[in-house]
Amino acid sequence: MIKKILLVVGLFFLGSSPLMAAPLLTPGTLADYIALGAGGGQIGDKLFYGFTYAGSGFGGAVPIPATGISVIPITDPLNPGLLFNAPWTAGPGQGLDSLISFSVLVLSGGAQIGDISATMVGYGIVPNGVVAVAETTTVGNLLLYDDSTLGVVAHDELSIPPTMGPIIVYKDISVNGNFGLATVSGVINQFSEVPEPATILLLGSGLIGLVGYGRKKFFKK
């Protein structure tokens, strides 16, 4: 009887534990992701959590609210991440700024992160606007821009020592129209996995097997 009571109590605490698997992330708004709080959500064996946001504007540009930014999970098993979409556009004398932060953690038994990348899409300037995406993380920094003086860097990548995290990302998306126009519609963050030794060994064994099979076929002729 005592064992049964202990089992029931144990199951109760296990069911209410914060260590339970987080929900799988689905497309939604940044406000939805913020509402997930510290529990966050999963993409494969990666946990994305602790989303925050602050938006501002000047020159008559209306700040984009968290509900106006859509977030789409990128479910590539070897390169998971998030796509942030919104109409960041500023005309003459206008500017918009969006500060987004979140954390990424590899769950127990998952593959470590060895590379972080950032990519902007749907960007452009006319004639002297400026688009800039500055990403400060706890393992290094990334910078994207479209600037008539500096040129264009639409993709940046950072190789890091393999880590389980957490990695904290502070993203600053800004557009400044100056005397023209500046726009960007999306920013992608991805966190590439480090191949497991067992996976490399398996791939190597498969290649050796194919070579051996080819040699056997050759000598049979």
N, C-alpha and C positions, 0 to 999 in steps of 0.2 A: 504493500500500500504506500509506504514512504517513497519507494522508488518511482511509483506512478505520479505522486505529487511533485517530486523533484523534476520529473520529465516534463510535466505540464508547465511548471514554473520556468524551466529552462527554455521551453518553446515560446513562452510568452515574451521573455526578455529578448530572445533571438529575433522574434517577429517585430519588436519595437525598437531594435537596435539601429542607430544611424549608419552602421556599416553595411546595411542591406544594399543590394544593387540599386543604383540610381536609374531613373527612367531613361530610355533611349531618346536622344534629341531628335526633334522633328522640326520642320520649317515653322517659323513663327516670327513675332516681333521681338525687338530687343527688350521691350517691357516684359514679355513672356519669359525671356531668359533671366532677366533680373529677378523675377518672382520665384525662380527656382532656388534662389538663395545659396547657402553653403552646400546644400545637397547636390546641386547641379544636375547634369545629365551626361549620359555616355554616348560616345561614338566608338564602337568596338571596345578595346581595352583601355581607352583614354577617358578620363573624367574632366569635363569642362564645367567650371563653377565660379561663384563669386563675381558675377557680372555687375558692373556699375556704369553709369552714364551721366554726362553733363554736356549740354549743348548751348551755344551762344551765337549771336549774329550782330552785325552792325550795318549801318548805311541803309536801313530799311529791310534788310534780309531777315526773314523770320526763322528763328532757331528751329531745327528739326527735333521733334520730341522722340522719346524712346519708342513710342508706338508707330512712328513714321520710318523706322529703320527695320528692315526685314533681315532675318538671320536664317541661312540655309546650311544645314550640316553637309560636309563633304565626306562621304562614307568610303573613300578609297581605303582598303584595309592596310596598305603600307604607307599611306600619306594622308591621314585624316585631318580635318580642319573645319573652318567656318567661312562662309561668304556673307559679308555685310553689305546690304543694298539700301541705297537712299538717293534722292535727287539733290546731291550737294552741288548747287549751282549759284554763282554770284555774278551779278552784272556790274556795271561801272560804279565804283565807289562802295561796293558791297563786299561783305565777307561772312563766311560761315565757319564754325569750328565745332567739332564733335570729339569729345574725349570718352573713349571706351576702354574699360579694363576687364580682365578676366584671368583665371588661372587654369592651368592644365596639369593633370596628374596622371601618371601611369598606374593603373590598378594592379594589385598583387598578381604576379604571374604574367603580366603583360610585357610587350616588347618596349625596350627603352627608346627614348627620343634622341636622335643624333643630328637633326637638322631642322631649322625653322625657316620658313619662307613667307614673303609677303608679295602680293601682286595686286595692282590696281587695274580696273577695267572701265571702259566707257568714259575715258578722260579726254580733255582737250582745253586749249586756251585760245582766245582771240582778243586783241593781238598781243597784249602784254599781261594777261592774267597769270595767276600762279596757283598750281595745285601742289599740295604737299601732304605726305603721309609719313609721320615720324613715329616709329615704334621703339619704345624703350622696354626691354625685358630684363629679367633678373639674370640672364645669361649672355646678354649682348644687345646691340641695337641694329635696327633696320631703317632705311630711308628711301622713300619713293618720291618722285616729283616730276612735274611738267612745267618747265620754266623757260621763257624765251632767252634768258641769259645763260642758264646752266645746262639746258637741254632736257632730255627725258630719261628717267630711270623708272621703268614700269614694273620691274621685278628685282627683288633683293633676297639674298639667301645667306644664312648663317649656319656654319657647321659648328657643332658643340660637342664636348665630351659626352658620351652616352649617359643619360640621366633618367631617373624615374620621376623627377620633378619634386615639388611643384614648380612650374615655370609661370611667372606672373607677367602678363603682357599689358603695357600701357600704350594705347593707340590714340594718336592725335591726327584726325583728318581735317584738313583746312583748305578752303578755297577763297581766293582773294581776286576780285574782278579787276582791281586797279582802274585803268581807263578802258578796259575791254570786258572779257568774259572768262570765267574759269568754271570747269565742271568735272565731276567724277561721279560715277554711279555705283561703283562697287570696289570693295577691298577684300582680298582673300588671304587668310592665314592657314598655313598647313604645317604639320609637325611630323616629319618623316621618321619612320621606325628604323632602328638598327637591326639588321638581320640576325636572328638567333644562330649561335654556332651549330645547333642541330640542323637548322634549315640549310646552312651552307654545306655541312657535311652530307646531308641528304642529296643536295644538288650535285655535289662533287661525285658522290657514289653513283648517281644516275648517269652522269657524263662518262665516268669510267666504264660503267656497264654498257653504254652505247658504243664506246670505242672497242670494248672487248667483243661485243656482238658483231661489229663491223669486221674486225680482224678474223673472227671465226668464219664468217660468211666468205671472206676473201680467200682464206686458205682452203676452203671446201671446193672452190672452183677448179 
